[in-house]
Amino acid sequence: MKRIQINPYQTGLLFKNGAYRRMLKEGVHWLWSGDVTIYDMTKQFIPPIELNILLQDEALANTLHVVEVRDRDIVLVYENRLLKQVLTSGRYAFWKGIVEYKFVFADVGGIAIPDEIERTVLQHKLLAPYVRTATVESYEKAVMLVDGKFETVLNSGIWFWWKNSIVINIHKADMRLQQVEINGQEILTKDKAALRINGQAQYKVVDIEKAVLQNKEYEKQLYVTFQLALREYIGGFSFDELLEKKDNIAPYILKAVSEKAVALGIEVTGFGIRDIILPGDVKEIVNQVLIAEKRAQANIIMRREETANTRSLLNTAKLMEDNAMLWKLKEMEYVEKIAEKISNISVNSNGDLIGQLKQIFAPQK
């Protein structure tokens, strides 16, 4: 006879000649024959034989949680409210009573994750093999394609889906105000003058479905649209006409491109010409013309000043001719100006010096 001790939180299974006989609970058991396998009831139960055979014992079946997982399912096993393992397809058994178990079934055949599974759980390392994620920044939007078909538009946030054979593609678009440089555009005017133009534009994506789904590389298409609009406008004017209408270039381009950008899902908010670079020979000619114009303007101004001075002298002469006192005052003014530049005066005279000065400065009656 054998003595078998079953401790608290343990269970024994009695087998005779390889066949299951009964379950042994806590306590001391005396057996004439047979083998006993003792199990820790705080651990998962791993059956030594086919589980269906053991479940025929009603007493044993009542002490077990039996979990059956289909091929397209997984089961999240919580022990005392903590996620401990993830079960894939198969049949599993757990002892009742000691550990508080919770089993959450999830169908991973699709991509949608039920709301009852919290985000913190989805980021758990045990679920990493079963979950895929995508991050959309606060300044972005994204279109989601499932097996190549448009599904939805994703706003900013972290998104989770089950990982399986279903193909998910995420295409993002920056929704902030952006800038495009239109540099080094070699364009001929109507009279065959070659110009190089540098410009810049501001735009933003307003319809992500049009931009991403209905257009390929919408940024490049927008760039080409600006190129063509510039060539169309500049090619329609001669060089001289273009210089006269250079202020109309930006408004025309902005209007022309804005209308076409709607089909790209884009709003163009601004455009400006930064540089208009002329060829070397044309630049030299333009500079010569500018210098000649400035010289002509300077000559005109000088002639006007000379005419004004002459007119002033003529008016002064007429006044002095009619007024002897004014004549003398003018003489004294000139004598004063001369005296300011003379430091010493030497006077030599054989006659009456006082009389001569009086004759010069005193008015004649």
ZAMIFI-934979 format. One record per residue: x, y, z of N, C-alpha, C, CB in turn; residue in one letter. Coordinates in steps of 0.02 Angstrom, whole numbers, plus 32768, in hexadecimal, padded with zeros to 4 digits. Each point is the difference from the previous one (the first is absolute). Glycine has a CB too. Layout:
XYZXYZXYZXYZa/...
END
This chain:
802B7FC480007FD5803C8000802C803E80007FA47FC2803Em/804880717F988026803D7FFA7FDB8039802280347FD87F94k/7FF48053808B7FE4803C801F800C803C7FD280147FD18074r/7FB780537F79800580397FD37FE8803E80267FED7FB87F99i/803E807B806B7FF0803F80227FEF80357FCC804C7FE28062q/7F7680387F9F7FEB80377FD47FFD803F802A7FBD7FB27FB3i/806F807C80408004803E80267FCA80317FEB807B7FEF800Cn/7F7C8046801D7FD080347FEC8013801D7FBB7FEB801B807Ap/7FE37FF87F5F8009801D7FBD801E7FCE7FCF800D806F8035y/7FEA7F517FDA80167FCB7FD27FC67FD17FF180758008802Cq/7F927FD77F9C7FD07FCC7FED80277FC67FE27FA480567FEBt/80457F6D802480217FC57FE47FD17FDA7FD180477FF88067g/7FD67FEB7F667FDA7FD57FD2801C7FBA80057FE980617FB1l/7FEA7F70805B80147FBA800A7FF87FDA7FBF7FDD8004807Al/80587FD87F7280007FD77FC480127FB88014802080657FB6f/7FBC7F6B802E80107FB9800A80067FDF7FBC7FC57FFC8070k/80757FE67F85800F7FE07FC17FF580307FC47FDF7F918034n/803480AF7FD87FFC80337FCC7FBB801D7FF6805B7FC67FCAg/7F738023805B7FBC801A7FF97FEF802D803B7FDE7F9A7FBFa/8001809D80327FED802F80357FC87FE2802A802180627FB8y/7FE67FA5808B7FCF7FE5802E7FD88037802380497F9D8010r/7FD9809180127FDC80338025802F803880157FAE7FAA8029r/8033808C7FF28025803B801880097FFA804B7FD380487FA2m/80687FC98077800F7FFF8047800780498019803A7F8F7FF5l/7F9F8082803D80028044801B80318004803A7F8A80127FDCk/807A80288044802E800D80377FF77FCD80388000807B7FE3e/80377F6C80377FFE7FD1803780317FC67FF67F88801E8013g/80707FAE8019802B7FC57FFC7FD77FC77FE3804580268064v/7FD87FB97F6A7FDD7FC97FDE802C7FC280027FC380527FB4h/801C7F74805A80247FC080017FE87FD67FC5800C8003807Ew/80237FE87F5A7FEF7FDD7FC280247FBC7FFE7FEE806E7FC5l/7FED7F5F8024801F7FBF7FF7802A7FFE7FC07FA17FCC803Ew/804680577F9080257FFE7FC17FEF80407FD980007F817FFDs/802380887FCB7FF4803A7FD58034803580077F887FE88008g/807780477FC8802E803980007FD98040800780517FC17FB8d/7FCB806E806D7FDF8041800C802C80387FE67FC57FD28067v/801C80597F718022803D7FE87FE2803B802580167FCE7F8Ct/8015805880947FE980398029800A80417FD9801C7FC2806Bi/7FB180697F968001803F7FDB7FF8803C802E7FD17FC57F9Dy/8055807080547FFA803F80247FC480267FE3807E80058016d/7F51800A80147FC2801F7FE88008804B7FF27FC27FAB8041m/807A80717FCD800C80467FED801E80057FBA8011801C8079t/7FFA7FAB7F68801E7FFF7FBD7FCC7FE67FCE80737FEE8031k/7F9E801E7F8F7FD67FE47FCB80027FB48002801480667FB8q/7FB47F7A803B7FFD7FB7800080127FE57FBB7FA78002805Af/808F7FD67FA480157FDF7FC27FEC7FB78005806280517FF0i/7F6A7F9A7FEE7FE67FBB800880337FCD7FE67F8A802B7FF5p/807F7F9E802F802F7FCC7FEA7FE37FD47FC8803180018072p/7F8C7FFF7F887FDF7FD97FCB7FCC802C7FE080147F92803Di/7FC880537F947FCB80267FDE7FD1801F803480077FB37F9Be/7FEE808F805E7FD8802580317FB97FE78003804880647FEDl/7F9C7F877FDB7FBB7FE97FFF7FF67FC4802F7FF580297F8Bn/803F7FAD807A7FFC7FC5802D7FFB8018804880427FB97FAFi/7FE6807880628000801880457FBF80248011807C800B7FFBl/7F6880187FD47FC38026800D7FC37FD3800A8030805D7FBDl/7FD77F6380357FC97FD2800E7FF57FF9804B80187FC27F97q/801D804F80907FF9800180497FE18043801380657FB38011d/7F5C804C80037FDC803E800F8022802980367F967FC87FDEe/808580168055802280248037803C80277FE57FD97FA88052a/804E80387F82803A80227FE37FEA80397FD280427F968008l/7F8A805D7FCF7FE980337FD17FE9803F80247FDE7FA57FB1a/80048052808B7FE7803980268038802B801E7F9B7FBE8018n/80A280287FE980388025801E802B80227FCA80017FAF8060t/7FEA804C7F62802A80197FCA7FDB80357FD6803C7F927FFDl/7FEA80A27FED7FEA802C7FCA801B7FE37FBF7FFF8068804Bh/7FD47F877F8880157FE57FC07FF680367FCC7FE27F898021v/805480897FBC7FFF80367FCE80107FE27FBC802480578056v/7FAC7FB17F7C800A7FE87FBC8009803B7FD17FBA7F988018e/807E806A7FC4801280387FD67FFD7FEA7FB7804A8032805Av/7F8D7FF17F7E7FFA7FEF7FB9803F80167FDA7F82800C8008r/80837FDF7FB9803B800F7FD78009804B7FF67FF17F927FC7d/7FD980948033800680487FF27FFB802B803F7FCF7FEA7F90r/80337FF580AA7FFA8025804080427FFF80267F867FE38004d/807E804C802B80307FFC80367FDB800E8041806180257FB5i/7FBA7FC680827FE1800C804180338020802E7FB17F9D7FF1v/803C809B802D802A802280307FF07FE48045800680697FB9l/802C7F7D80697FF67FE28042801880308035800D7F8C7FCFv/7FC48089805C8011802C803880007FD680407FCE80657FC6y/80677FA2806180047FDF8041800180368035803E7F9B7FD1e/7F8F806580597FF980348033800580467FE080337FB28057n/7FA980567F707FF9803F7FDB803F80167FDC7FAB80208053r/80867FB57FA7803D80107FDC80067FD17FC480388028806Al/7FDA7FF67F5C80087FD87FC4803E7FD480077FC880597FBAl/802E7F65804080377FD1800A80147FDB7FC17FDA7FF48074k/7FF67FFD7F6280117FDC7FC37FCA800A7FCB80417FAC8043q/7FD280427F7F7FD280037FC87FFC7FBA7FE2801C807B7FE9v/7FA77F6B80117FF67FBD7FE67FED80037FB67FDC7FD88073l/80437FFD7F667FED7FF87FBA7FD47FC27FF9806B80387FD9t/7F867FB47FE97FD07FCA7FF680147FC180267FE6802F7F8Fs/7FE87FB28091800C7FC480287FCF7FFC803A807980037FE0g/7F957FCC804D7FD57FF6803B802B8003803E7FAE7FB87FBEr/803B806F80738028800D803C7FD57FF7803E804980517FBFy/7FD97FA180797FDC7FF7803F8026802380387FD27F917FD8a/8007808D8056801C802480397FD87FEC803E802780627FB7f/7FFB7F9880817FDF7FED803E7FD6803A801B805D7FB1801Aw/7F69804080017FD48032801E80128008804A7FA47FE37FADk/80478057806D80018008804980398028801C7FC77F968003g/8077805C7FEA80398021801F800F80427FDD802E7F908022i/7FDD806D7F9E8010803B7FD87FC080197FDE80777FD77FECv/7F80806C80167FC7801E7FDE801180087FB67FDC803E806Ae/80027F9C7F6C800E80027FB87FCB80297FDB80387F8F8007y/7FDE80927FC37FD280207FD280197FF27FBA7FE1805B8053k/7FF17F917F8180137FEE7FBC7FDC802E7FCF80137F878022f/8014809C7FB57FE4802F7FCF800E7FE37FBA80128065804Dv/7FB97F8C7F9080067FE47FBC800380397FCD7FC07F978024f/806A80617FAB800680327FCB80077FDD7FBD80368051804Fa/7FA27FC67F8180017FE67FBD803580267FD87F857FDF8005d/80B380007FEB803680217FDC7FFD7FF17FB580477FF98068v/7F807FEA7F837FF87FF47FB87FF480407FDA7FD47F90801Ag/801080A480087FF880427FE28036802E801A7F847FEF7FF5g/8071805280038032803080177FE7802A803B802E80047F8Di/7F907FFF807C7FE4802B8035800D7FE180457FA780297FB1a/806D8001807E800D7FEB80447FC7801A802C807E80017FEEi/7F627FD480397FC7801680298015803380357FCA7F917FEDp/8007809A8024800F80368030800F7FE580467FB6804B7FBEd/80347F798052800B7FE78043804A7FF1800E7F8D7FD07FFEe/809B802B7FCD80487FF680098020804580027FFE7F8E7FC5i/801F80848074801A8043800A8041800A7FD97FCA80038072e/8045803D7F82803D80117FDA803E7FE880257FC680637FCFr/803C7FA48073803B7FEA8025800C7FB67FF87FEC805B8053t/7FDE7F7F7FA580077FB87FF5801B7FF37FBB7FA17FE9804Fv/8048803D7F8080167FF67FBB804B800F7FF97F8E801D7FD8l/808D800C8054804780107FFD802A7FD0802B7FE280787FECq/7FFE7F56803280237FD08028802C7FD37FD47FA380028056h/80977FEB7FC3802E7FD87FD87FE37FBC7FEC805E80398039k/7F737FAC7FEF7FE27FC07FEE7FD580057FC280017FE18078l/7FE4805B7F7B7FD480097FC68025801A7FC27FA48015804Fl/809C7FFA7FB98027801B7FC87FFC7FD57FC1804B80348054a/7FB77F8A7FB17FFD7FD77FC27FBB80027FDE80577FB78032p/7F7780637FEF7FBC7FFD7FE67FE380447FED7FF07F9B8045y/8035809B7FC87FE580437FF7803080297FD47FC57FFB8070v/801F802B7F61802680307FD97FE78046800F80157FAA7FA5r/8016808680577FEE80458012801580317FC9800B7FE3807At/7FD680577F88801380387FD47FF7804080287FDF7FC17F95a/8051806D80647FFC804080237FF680387FCE804A7FD4805Bt/7F8280547FB07FF2803A7FD6800B803E802C7FAB7FC17FB7v/8084806880368012803A802A7FC880337FFF80797FEC7FE8e/7F8C804480477FCA803280087FF8802C7FC380167FFF807As/801E80087F5D7FFD802A7FC47FF37FD77FC1804D80518037y/7FA17F707FD17FF67FD47FC77FB97FE47FFD80797FE38006e/7F7680057FBF7FC87FD37FF680197FC67FD57FAA805F800Ak/80307F6A7FF680167FC67FDA7FC37FDD7FE280657FF28049a/7FA67FEF7F7D7FCC7FD67FE280147FB7800C7FE280587FA7v/7FEE7F808069800B7FBA80107FE47FD47FC87FFC8019807Cm/802E7FBC7F687FED7FD17FCC80037FB9801D802A804D7FA5l/7FA07F8E80537FFD7FBB80177FFB7FD27FC37FC88023806Ev/806A7FB37F8A80047FD57FC47FF980297FC07FD17FA18042d/8050809A7FBF8001802A7FC57FC3802C7FF680457FAA7FCFg/7F898052805D7FC280287FF97FFE803580377FC47F9D7FCDk/8024809E801E7FFA803680317FCF7FEE8037801A80537FA6f/7FFD7FB780997FD67FEE80397FE7803F802480417F96800Ce/7FED809680097FEC803B80268039803280027FB17FBA8046t/804080817FD580338034800D80107FFF804A7FD780487F9Fv/80697FB6807280157FFE804580178045801780227F877FF2l/7FC3809080458017803E801F803C7FF1802C7F8C80317FFCn/808F80028024803C7FF780297FF37FD1803A802780737FDFs/800C7F6680337FFA7FD1803780277FC07FF17F90802F801Dg/806C7FA18012801F7FBF7FF87FC87FCE7FF28062801D804Di/7FA57FBD7F7D7FCD7FD27FE980197FB880057FD180587FB3w/80017F7B806080117FBA800A7FD27FD37FD68029801A8075f/7FF57FB17F6F7FD97FCD7FDC80207FBC800E7FDE80537FA5w/7FFA7F798053801B7FBC8007802F7FF27FC67F987FDA803Cw/809C80017FD380327FEE7FCE7FED7FBC7FE3805B8042803Bk/7F977FBC7F847FEE7FC27FDE801080077FB67FA47FE98054n/803E7FEE7F83801080007FB87FE0803A7FDB800A7F858006s/7FCA80A080197FE1803A7FE0803480387FFA7F8E7FE1802Ei/8079803B7F96803280347FF37FE38045800F80367FB77FA7v/7FED806F80827FEC804480118037802F7FE97FBA7FD98064i/8034805A7F75802F80337FEB7FE88044801A80207FBD7F99n/800F806980837FF08042801B802880347FD87FE87FD18074i/7FF580607F6E802080367FDB7FF1804280247FF77FC07F92h/803E806180857FF8803D8027800A803E7FD480277FC38066k/7FBD80757FB2800980417FE08008803580357FBC7FDC7F9Ba/8076804E805C800C8038802E7FCC80377FF1807D7FE48008d/7F5B802D802A7FCA80317FF68015804780117FAE7FA58019m/809180657FF9801780448010800D80297FC180347FD38069r/7FD2806F7FA08012802C7FC980487FF07FEB7FB1805C8029l/80587F977F9680417FEC7FE68016802F7FC97FE77F89801Dq/805980737FD2801E802C7FCE80207FD67FCA8013805A8057q/7FE57FBD7F6B80217FE07FC7802A80347FDC7FA17FAC7FF3v/809D80427FFE802E802D7FDE7FFD7FF37FB5804C80058065e/7FA9802F7F7380017FFA7FB7803D80277FE87F807FF57FF7i/80B97FE98006804080227FF3801C7FED7FBC80168001807Bn/8012802E7F6980257FF37FC37FD67FF27FC380567FD58048g/7F71804D7FB17FD57FF57FC6801980297FC57F9D7FEB804Cq/807F7FF27F81801980217FC37FC680087FCF80747FCE8011e/7F7780717FE47FC4800D7FD8801080357FCC7FB57FE28061i/803280157F61800880307FCA7FC4802F7FFD80467FAD7FC0l/7FC7809380387FC9802F7FF57FE97FFC7FB7802E804D805Ct/7FA17FDB7F947FE47FFF7FBC803480157FCC7F8F80198030k/80A080147FE4803480177FD280427FDA800B7FCA80717FFDd/80317F52801F80387FD180068035801580337FEC7FE27F8Bk/8003804880A4802F801080367FFC7FC980357FF4807D7FEAa/80467F68802780027FC880308004801D804780387FB47FABa/7F978039807F7FFF8016804680057FC4802D7FBB80657FE2l/80627FA5805880007FCC80337FDB801C803D806F7FCF7FD7r/7F5D800B803D7FD38019803580017FD1803B7FB780357FAAi/804D7FE980927FFC7FDC803F7FC380198026807E7FF08004n/7F597FE180137FC5801380267FF27FCF80387FD180347F9Ag/7FFD7FDA808D7FEB7FD380367FB58006800B8072800A8035q/7F717FBF7FE47FB87FFF800B7FF07FDD80417FEB7FFF7F84a/7FDD8012809A7FE87FDF803D7FBF7FDB7FF08035805A8049q/7FC57F6A7FD37FC47FD87FF47FF47FD3803C801380047F83y/7FB17FDE807F7FF17FCD80327FCD7FCF7FE480198052805Ek/7FEA7F717FBB7FD27FCC7FEB7FBE800A802680607FAF7FE7v/7F6980547FF47FBF800A80207FD27FC37FF5800C807B7FEFv/80037F5C7FE07FD87FC47FF2802F7FC67FF67FA280447FCCd/806A7F95806980327FCB7FFC7FEB7FC87FD28021801C8073i/7F9E7FD97F857FEB7FCB7FD2801280117FB87FA27FE3804Ee/8052805B7F9D801480157FBD804C7FFE7FF97F9980487FF8k/80897FD28039804980067FFB80227FBC7FFB7FFA806B8040a/7FF07F657FE980237FC080047FE27FCB7FD3801E801D8075v/7FA07FE07F897FDF7FC97FDC7FF7800F7FB57FC67FE2806Al/802C805D7F857FF180117FBB803C801D7FDA7F8B80148024q/80AC7FF87FFF803A801D7FE080407FDD80187FC4806F7FF4n/80697F877FDE80417FE380128033803880057FE37F937FC6k/803F8070807480338032800D7FE580477FF4805A7FAD7FE1e/7F75806680477FDE80407FF58030803B80077F977FCC802Ay/809F802D7FFD8030803780068023800E7FBD80127FE2807Ae/80017FE87F63802180097FBF7FCF801E7FCD804D7FA08019k/7F74804A7FEA7FCE801B7FD27FF6804B800C7FC87F8F7FFAq/8037808580457FF98047800F803C80287FE67FBD7FE38067l/807F80027FA0803C80217FE87FFC800A7FB480437FCD805Ey/7FA97FFF7F7D7FFA80057FB77FCB80337FED80257F887FF5v/7FA5807B80307FCB80307FF2801A804880057FAB7FAF802Bt/807E805E8007801F80428007802F800E7FC57FF87FF8807Df/802F7FD67F6F802D80087FC77FDA80157FC1804D7FAB8033q/7F7F802F7FBD7FDA800D7FC37FDE804480017FEE7F857FF5l/7FF7808E80467FE080428005803280397FF57FAC7FCE8050a/8090802B7FCB803480327FF5801280067FB6802C7FEA8074l/7FDD7FDD7F6C801380007FB97FC9801F7FD580487F9A8014r/7F7B80567FFD7FC8801A7FD97FFC804C80057FC27F958013e/8047808680297FFA8048800A803B80257FE17FC17FEB806Ay/807C7FFF7FA5803C80257FE980087FF97FB580367FED806Fi/7FB87FD97F7580067FF77FB87FCF802A7FD880277F8F8017g/7FA9808F80087FCF80287FDD801280497FFA7FAC7FB18028g/808D80657FF4801480467FFF804880077FE77FB18018805Ef/805C80217F83804580117FEF8024801480407FE080247F8As/80627FE4807080278011803C7FEB8044801D80607FBD7FD2f/7F98807580027FEC804280187FBB7FFF801F804880347FA8d/7F897FA780397FBC7FFB801B80017FDD80447FD27FFC7F8Be/80597FD2807B80047FDB803F801A802C803880137F977FC0l/801D80948030801A802E80337FCA8030801880727FF77FCDl/7F63801E80047FCA802E80127FCB7FDD802B801580417F96e/7FE17F7E805E7FCA7FDB8022801A7FCE80337FBB800F7F9Ak/80827FFB807E801D7FCF802F7FD87FFA8040807080197FD0k/7F6D801C80447FD97FFD803E7FC27FD37FF880298072801Dd/7FC57F7E7FA57FC47FD67FF580107FB67FFD7FCE805F7FC3n/80737F8F803F80137FBA7FF97FE57FD68039806880237FC3i/7FA67FF1807B7FEC7FD8803A7FB47FF7800580668029803Ba/7F72800D7FBE7FB67FF680037FE77FD17FCA7FF580718031p/80267F947F937FE97FD57FC980117FB7800F800F805F7FADy/802F7F94806880157FBB800E7FD77FE380398075801A7FD7i/7F81800D805D7FDA7FE8803B7FBA7FEC7FEC8044804A804Al/7F9B7FDF7F8D7FBC7FF07FEB7FFE7FC27FD37FE3807A8008k/804B7F837FC880017FC87FD0800D7FBE80248028804E7FA6a/80087FB1808880127FC180227FCB7FED8033807A801A7FEFv/7F69801780337FCE7FF180347FC57FD97FE380228067803Es/7FC97FAB7F867FC77FDE7FE180107FB77FF17FDC806D7FCEe/80617F85801B80147FBC7FF080127FD8803E802980297F92k/7FEC7FF880A480147FDD803D7FC57FE08023805E8050800Ca/7F657FC87FE67FC47FE380207FFB7FB67FF07FC6806F7FF9v/804A7F7E7FCA7FFD7FBA7FEC80347FD680237FD580237F92a/805F7FFD808980347FDC80257FF07FFC804B805480257FABl/7F747FFA806A7FF080028047802B803180267FDE7F8B7FF8g/803B80A87FE4802F8030801D7FE480477FFC80617FB57FE0i/7FAD807380517FF080478000804180287FFC7F957FEC8042e/8073803C7F8A803C802A7FF87FF18043802180237FC77F94v/8004804C809E7FF2803C8027802B803B7FEE7FDE7FB6805Bt/8059803F7F80802A80397FEE80347FED7FCC7FEF802E8072g/802680067F6880357FF67FCE802480427FF77FBF7FA57FC5f/8083805780318027803D7FF5803D7FF17FD77FD8802D806Cg/803E80057F6D803D7FFC7FD88039801C802A7FC0800A7F92i/80737FCE8079803980168028803580227FD47FEA7FA38051r/802580417F758033801C7FD47FEC7FF97FB780587FE48055d/7FB9804F7F827FFE7FFB7FB78047800E7FE97F8480247FF7i/809F7FA97FF2804680067FEE800780047FB480227FBF8068i/800080767F818008800B7FB880427FE27FE87FBC806A8007l/80497F837FB980417FEB7FE48032803980037FC67FAE7FB4p/807B804280498033803380087FFB80397FCE80487FA8802Cg/7FAF80497F937FFE80357FCD7FC1802B800880417FB67FB2d/7F86802A805D7FC28026800A8006802C803E7FBD7FA57FC8v/80618040806C80088026803D802B803E7FF57FF47F968042k/804180637F96802C80397FF17FDA80367FD980637FB37FFFe/7F7580377FD07FD980307FD97FCE8026802C800E7FB77F9Ai/7FD0802380917FCF801F802D80218032802D7FBB7F997FFDv/80818057801C8024802E802B801480407FDA802B7F9F8043n/7FEA80587F7E8011803B7FD87FC4802C7FF4805A7FBE7FC9q/7F6D802480297FC380277FF67FEE802580407FD87FAD7FABv/802E8032808D7FF0801F8040802E803B800F7FD67F92802Al/806B80647FC880308037800B7FF0803C7FD480587FAC801Fi/7F9880447FA17FEF80377FD17FC28025801780337FBF7FA1a/7F9A801D80777FC480208019800F802D803C7FBC7F9F7FD6e/806E8049805780118027803C8027803E7FED80007F978045k/802E80637F8A8026803A7FEA7FD380347FE080647FB77FEFr/7F6D80317FE97FD1802F7FE17FD6802480357FFC7FB77F9Aa/7FEE802480987FDA801F8036802A803480257FBD7F97800Bq/808480578000802C802F8023800B803F7FD780397F9F8038a/7FCF805A7F868009803B7FD57FC2802D8001804D7FBD7FB7n/7F79802480487FC3802780037FFC802880417FC67FAB7FB9i/804C8034807F7FFF802380408031803A80017FDE7F958039i/805F80607FAB803380347FFF7FE8803B7FD6805A7FAB800Em/7F8780477FB97FE780377FD57FC980278024801B7FBD7F9Ar/7FBC801F808A7FCC80238026801F802E80357FB17F9F7FEDr/8083804A80348020802980348022803D7FE080127F988047e/800F805D7F80802080397FDF7FCD80337FEA805C7FB57FDAe/7F6D8034800A7FCB802E7FEB7FE48027803B7FE37FB27FA2t/8013802C80967FE68022803B80318034801A7FC07F99801Da/808280567FE28033802F80188002803D7FD280437FA28031n/7FBA80527F8D800280387FD17FC4802D8008803F7FB97FAFt/7F878029805A7FC48028800B8005802A803F7FBD7FA87FC4r/8061803B807180088024803F8030803B7FF77FEA7F96803Fs/804D805F7F9C803080367FF47FE080397FD8805F7FAD8004l/7F78803F7FCA7FDF80327FD77FD0802B802A80097FB37F9Dl/7FD2802C808E7FD18026802B8026802F802F7FAF7FA07FFBn/808A8047801F8029802A802D801B803D7FDA801F7F9A8045t/7FF9805A7F7E801D80377FD87FCB80367FF280517FAF7FCBa/7F72803C80257FCA80307FF37FF1802A803E7FCF7FB27FACk/8031802F808E7FF38025803E80388032800E7FC07F9E802Dl/807F804D7FC78039802B800E8002803B7FCE803F7F9D802Fm/7FAA80567F96800080367FCE7FD080388013801C7FAC7FA8e/7FAF804480797FCD80318013800B801D80467FB07FC57FB6d/807F80208070800980158046804A8006800F7F947FC78023n/808580787FE38048800C800C80157FE780447FFB80637FB6a/7FDB7FA4807D80107FE88043800B7FB47FFF7FBE805E8033m/80187F7D7FAA80077FB77FFB80427FEE7FDE7F837FF37FFBl/809080377FD380407FF57FDE8039800580317FD1802D7F95w/802F800A809480358009803180027FC880337FF6807B7FEFk/7FCD7F6F80277FFE7FC98031801E7FC07FE37F9980328032l/805B7FC37F8E801C7FC57FDF804C80067FFC7F967FF17FBEk/8082804F80358048800A7FFE801F7FF280447FF280567FA6e/7FEE7FC3808E801A7FF580447FFF7FB680127FD880728021m/7FF57F6B7FC77FFC7FB7800E803C7FDC7FE17F8380078002e/8090800D7FC180397FE07FDF8041801480227FC17FFE7F94y/804380458081803C8017802380097FD980417FF480737FCDv/7FD37F81805580037FDA803F80197FB97FF47FA18045802Ee/80477F9B7F9C80157FBC7FF1804B7FFE7FF07F8D7FE67FD6k/808A804F8006804880037FF08028800C803F7FE7802C7F8Ei/80008000809F80248011803D80077FC3802E7FD680757FF7a/7FFA7F5D800680047FC5802A803C7FD47FEE7F848003800De/809480037FB580377FD77FE98043802480037FB07FC57FB7k/8050807A8061803E802880038013800980497FE4803E7F94i/805C7FAF807C80178008804580228043800C800F7F848006s/801680987FC78022804080077FF2802C7FC3805B7FCA8045n/7F9F80797FC57FF580307FCA8037803680047F807FEA8000i/80A4801E7FCD803380367FFB7FE580367FD080617FAF8017s/7F9C808E80007FE380377FD9803880337FEF7F8D7FF08038v/807C801E7F8B803080337FE87FDA80327FD480617FAD8004n/7FA08093800E7FDB80327FD98021804580087F947FBE800Fs/807280647FBA801C804480017FCA8035800A805C7FD97FB7n/7F67801180447FC9803080057FDC7FFC80437FF27FF87F85g/7FD2801F807B7FD88000803D7FDD7FBC80067FEF807F7FF9d/802D7F5380347FE57FBC80077FB98002801B80737FD58013l/7F818055801E7FBD8004801E7FCE80167FCC803280198071i/7FE180157F687FD280197FCD7FF07FCB7FCC802C80728012g/80087F677FDC7FF47FCC7FCE7FD07FCA801B807380177FD1q/7F977FD2806E7FD37FCE801D7FB9801B800480607FCF8041l/7F9B80717FD27FBE801D80067FDE80017FBC802580458061k/80047FC97F6C7FE480017FBD7FE77FBB7FEA804C80607FE5q/7FD87F6C80347FED7FBB7FEC7FBF7FEA8023807A7FE47FEDi/7F83802880557FCB7FE280277FC4802F800B80577FBC8038f/7FB480847FC57FCA802E800D7FD580077FC18045803D8056a/7F797FC17FAF7FD580087FC6800680457FE27FB27FAD8031p/804E80587F8C800680407FDD7FBA80217FFD80627FD47FBBq/7F9E806C80547FC380257FFF7FF780227FBD80078011807Bk/
END
